[in-house]
Amino acid sequence: MKTKILIIEDDPHILLGLEEVLKSDGFEVAVCNRGDRAVEAVTRHRPALLLLDVMLPGLSGYDICKQVRAQKMATPILMLTAKGQEIDKVVGLDLGADDYVTKPFGVRELLARIHALLRRISADSGTAACAQTPFQIGAAIIDPKTFQLKRGKTLEELTAKELKLLQLFFSHPGEVLSRDRLLNEVWGYNYYGTTRTLDQVIVQLRKKLCDNGNESKHLVTVHGVGYKLIL
């Protein structure tokens, strides 16, 4: 059975190009060209991966991402954006996207990111049974089964990458983990992005841990190397 990818894109030329590229790479492809029909399409097709444009008629890619995660769908989301500003990428990651590609993008880069995401999800599912025990960092209790972080009366939703990063840090307390290692173990060895992606996710995690500012209590920056967890 072929792996199904759902493309949500309103530009007919880009949509056709993506469809042809993915089919030629062996994927089954479903398409949707309106944002306000996207969540229903995800529910109907149950794709292995969602290729999601940001600018859509009816509903933005950000809103779609938020709704998909609110319904506890763990489908990996790769966002397509024509915007180059860092804040736009941070918003997407914060709402639950797993990765992003900025238009215009190369076919090889896009396929590499798709395969890396699918490999990571497959690996995650194979080890899921061993990684479902709740754990605590400071005042925050993290529940891998629900992808939630509870801090007092505050409840935060976690993305798949945020959870995996926290689990990796928790299994190596006090150890300095390099950016390359974190990217390899969480994003995959074939990840072609930059360390800025990792840094942006760390910023979001610090907010959820209530660990903001330069004097981080738990996720500490080791300049020129990476990060370490202080329990």
RODO-2510 file (C-alpha; in nm, 4 decimals, decimal comma):
residues 231
     n   res          X          Y          Z
     1     m     0,0000     0,0000     0,0000
     2     k     0,1357     0,3407    -0,1003
     3     t     0,1922     0,6144     0,1552
     4     k    -0,0737     0,8825     0,1170
     5     i     0,0071     1,2540     0,1290
     6     l    -0,2616     1,5212     0,1362
     7     i    -0,1706     1,8484    -0,0398
     8     i    -0,3645     2,1580     0,0656
     9     e    -0,2734     2,4295    -0,1843
    10     d    -0,4884     2,6762    -0,3806
    11     d    -0,2465     2,7673    -0,6618
    12     p    -0,3410     2,5247    -0,9432
    13     h     0,0060     2,5289    -1,1015
    14     i     0,1855     2,4564    -0,7731
    15     l    -0,0763     2,1951    -0,6816
    16     l    -0,0336     2,0136    -1,0127
    17     g     0,3450     2,0263    -0,9871
    18     l     0,3451     1,8906    -0,6325
    19     e     0,1021     1,6168    -0,7259
    20     e     0,3177     1,5023    -1,0176
    21     v     0,6401     1,5115    -0,8131
    22     l     0,4931     1,3099    -0,5262
    23     k     0,3294     1,0524    -0,7531
    24     s     0,6550     1,0056    -0,9445
    25     d     0,8238     0,9398    -0,6087
    26     g     0,5782     0,6601    -0,5321
    27     f     0,3279     0,8361    -0,3078
    28     e    -0,0493     0,8222    -0,3250
    29     v    -0,1768     1,1806    -0,3407
    30     a    -0,4987     1,3477    -0,2292
    31     v    -0,5607     1,7188    -0,2868
    32     c    -0,7654     2,0033    -0,1401
    33     n    -0,7645     2,3626    -0,2674
    34     r    -0,9602     2,5417     0,0074
    35     g    -0,8710     2,6062     0,3677
    36     d    -1,2277     2,5752     0,4922
    37     r    -1,2441     2,2200     0,3544
    38     a    -0,9039     2,1103     0,4784
    39     v    -0,9874     1,9579     0,8184
    40     e    -1,2679     1,7556     0,6642
    41     a    -1,0232     1,6341     0,3978
    42     v    -0,7716     1,5297     0,6644
    43     t    -1,0444     1,3362     0,8487
    44     r    -1,1635     1,1695     0,5285
    45     h    -0,8258     1,0757     0,3778
    46     r    -0,6252     1,0075     0,6972
    47     p    -0,2951     1,0866     0,5211
    48     a     0,0463     0,9845     0,6480
    49     l     0,1615     1,3447     0,5991
    50     l    -0,0014     1,6813     0,5361
    51     l     0,1592     1,9275     0,2938
    52     l    -0,0034     2,2544     0,3973
    53     d     0,0147     2,5965     0,2338
    54     v    -0,0153     2,8986     0,4642
    55     m    -0,2133     3,1360     0,2419
    56     l    -0,5444     2,9688     0,1526
    57     p    -0,9019     3,0820     0,0763
    58     g    -1,1549     3,0231     0,3514
    59     l    -0,9091     2,9421     0,6302
    60     s    -0,5373     2,9999     0,6725
    61     g    -0,2816     2,7227     0,7068
    62     y    -0,2178     2,8390     1,0628
    63     d    -0,5842     2,7930     1,1548
    64     i    -0,5926     2,4518     0,9891
    65     c    -0,2820     2,3438     1,1798
    66     k    -0,4382     2,4599     1,5053
    67     q    -0,7649     2,2742     1,4375
    68     v    -0,5892     1,9514     1,3366
    69     r    -0,3871     1,9504     1,6579
    70     a    -0,6926     2,0458     1,8673
    71     q    -0,8581     1,7276     1,7384
    72     k    -0,5561     1,5263     1,8598
    73     m    -0,4512     1,4279     1,5082
    74     a    -0,0797     1,3461     1,5157
    75     t    -0,0411     1,3629     1,1363
    76     p     0,2978     1,5237     1,0586
    77     i     0,2549     1,8667     0,8992
    78     l     0,5000     2,0226     0,6551
    79     m     0,4046     2,3852     0,5929
    80     l     0,4636     2,5675     0,2641
    81     t     0,5064     2,9409     0,3005
    82     a     0,6062     3,2241     0,0702
    83     k     0,6882     3,4361     0,3722
    84     g     1,0488     3,4709     0,4802
    85     q     1,0058     3,6384     0,8166
    86     e     1,1132     3,4323     1,1156
    87     i     0,7966     3,5121     1,3124
    88     d     0,5806     3,3401     1,0489
    89     k     0,7834     3,0216     1,0866
    90     v     0,7705     3,0413     1,4657
    91     v     0,3905     3,0754     1,4558
    92     g     0,3604     2,7629     1,2430
    93     l     0,5876     2,5587     1,4701
    94     d     0,4113     2,6871     1,7799
    95     l     0,0735     2,5792     1,6410
    96     g     0,1940     2,2243     1,5840
    97     a     0,3673     2,2126     1,2445
    98     d     0,6610     1,9710     1,2286
    99     d     0,8635     2,1508     0,9637
   100     y     0,8365     2,4186     0,6956
   101     v     0,9681     2,4947     0,3476
   102     t     0,9857     2,8496     0,2153
   103     k     0,8764     2,9094    -0,1439
   104     p     1,0379     2,8860    -0,3883
   105     f     1,1849     2,5498    -0,2889
   106     g     1,3724     2,2775    -0,4731
   107     v     1,2087     1,9421    -0,5447
   108     r     1,4981     1,7499    -0,3906
   109     e     1,4814     1,9508    -0,0681
   110     l     1,1049     1,9032    -0,0430
   111     l     1,1249     1,5272    -0,0969
   112     a     1,4148     1,4987     0,1497
   113     r     1,2120     1,6759     0,4178
   114     i     0,9063     1,4584     0,3493
   115     h     1,1054     1,1351     0,3718
   116     a     1,2831     1,2543     0,6870
   117     l     0,9510     1,3334     0,8550
   118     l     0,8005     0,9984     0,7591
   119     r     1,1067     0,8065     0,8800
   120     r     1,1003     0,9869     1,2116
   121     i     0,7300     0,9225     1,2645
   122     s     0,7831     0,5556     1,1806
   123     a     1,0710     0,5326     1,4270
   124     d     0,8678     0,7147     1,6904
   125     s     0,5776     0,4723     1,6558
   126     g     0,8129     0,1763     1,6948
   127     t     0,9413     0,3053     2,0284
   128     a     0,6185     0,4655     2,1503
   129     a     0,5391     0,1890     2,3951
   130     c     0,8683     0,2568     2,5744
   131     a     0,8151     0,6312     2,5981
   132     q     0,4671     0,6782     2,7451
   133     t     0,5549     0,7340     3,1103
   134     p     0,4873     1,0856     3,2459
   135     f     0,7923     1,2742     3,3731
   136     q     0,8594     1,6032     3,5497
   137     i     1,0807     1,9029     3,4746
   138     g     1,0654     2,1652     3,7462
   139     a     0,6992     2,2400     3,8143
   140     a     0,5900     2,0927     3,4811
   141     i     0,4545     1,7406     3,4419
   142     i     0,4777     1,6076     3,0867
   143     d     0,2394     1,3328     2,9740
   144     p     0,3575     1,1670     2,6492
   145     k     0,0250     0,9889     2,6009
   146     t    -0,1668     1,3140     2,5666
   147     f     0,1156     1,5382     2,4334
   148     q     0,0413     1,7771     2,7176
   149     l     0,2463     1,9700     2,9702
   150     k     0,0750     2,0604     3,2971
   151     r     0,2161     2,3366     3,5153
   152     g    -0,0107     2,4054     3,8132
   153     k    -0,3493     2,4914     3,6619
   154     t    -0,1953     2,5711     3,3231
   155     l    -0,2211     2,3101     3,0477
   156     e     0,0000     2,3382     2,7383
   157     e    -0,0257     2,1308     2,4209
   158     l     0,3020     1,9883     2,2889
   159     t     0,4005     1,9148     1,9311
   160     a     0,5705     1,5848     1,8440
   161     k     0,9093     1,7572     1,8180
   162     e     0,8677     1,9426     2,1470
   163     l     0,7800     1,6189     2,3273
   164     k     1,0706     1,4282     2,1759
   165     l     1,3124     1,7072     2,2669
   166     l     1,1912     1,7076     2,6270
   167     q     1,2212     1,3281     2,6457
   168     l     1,5729     1,3440     2,5043
   169     f     1,6795     1,6153     2,7493
   170     f     1,5166     1,4295     3,0406
   171     s     1,7067     1,1106     2,9567
   172     h     2,0365     1,3060     2,9667
   173     p     2,0055     1,5502     3,2621
   174     g     2,2977     1,7877     3,2977
   175     e     2,4596     1,6632     2,9764
   176     v     2,5368     1,9180     2,7055
   177     l     2,3600     1,8068     2,3874
   178     s     2,4963     1,9632     2,0725
   179     r     2,2669     2,1217     1,8157
   180     d     2,3766     1,8632     1,5596
   181     r     2,2872     1,5768     1,7909
   182     l     1,9474     1,7250     1,8728
   183     l     1,8722     1,7809     1,5044
   184     n     1,9855     1,4296     1,4135
   185     e     1,7858     1,2552     1,6849
   186     v     1,4681     1,4628     1,6597
   187     w     1,4580     1,5813     1,2970
   188     g     1,6517     1,2887     1,1466
   189     y     1,9951     1,2398     0,9933
   190     n     1,8827     1,3580     0,6524
   191     y     1,7430     1,6886     0,7771
   192     y     1,8572     1,9690     0,5472
   193     g     1,7446     2,2686     0,7511
   194     t     1,9401     2,5015     0,9781
   195     t     1,9855     2,5121     1,3537
   196     r     1,7479     2,8099     1,3629
   197     t     1,4594     2,5637     1,3471
   198     l     1,5832     2,3968     1,6647
   199     d     1,6421     2,7308     1,8361
   200     q     1,2865     2,8411     1,7570
   201     v     1,1392     2,5242     1,9089
   202     i     1,3549     2,5703     2,2199
   203     v     1,2096     2,9222     2,2580
   204     q     0,8578     2,7772     2,2520
   205     l     0,9495     2,5056     2,5028
   206     r     1,0931     2,7612     2,7419
   207     k     0,7661     2,9509     2,7319
   208     k     0,5691     2,6351     2,8095
   209     l     0,8045     2,5459     3,0928
   210     c     0,7734     2,9048     3,2199
   211     d     1,1489     2,9226     3,1643
   212     n     1,1778     3,2518     2,9794
   213     g     1,4467     3,5132     2,9453
   214     n     1,8230     3,4968     2,9502
   215     e     1,8327     3,3295     3,2915
   216     s     1,6711     3,0021     3,1869
   217     k     1,6190     2,7706     3,4802
   218     h     1,5893     2,4398     3,2977
   219     l     1,6784     2,4541     2,9268
   220     v     2,0149     2,6241     2,9448
   221     t     2,2048     2,7479     2,6387
   222     v     2,5686     2,6407     2,6143
   223     h     2,7003     2,9000     2,3710
   224     g     2,8653     2,7622     2,0605
   225     v     2,7594     2,4053     2,1430
   226     g     2,3932     2,3444     2,2206
   227     y     2,1697     2,3025     2,5246
   228     k     2,1467     2,1123     2,8515
   229     l     1,8667     2,0354     3,0953
   230     i     1,8950     2,1339     3,4611
   231     l     1,6424     1,9505     3,6776
***
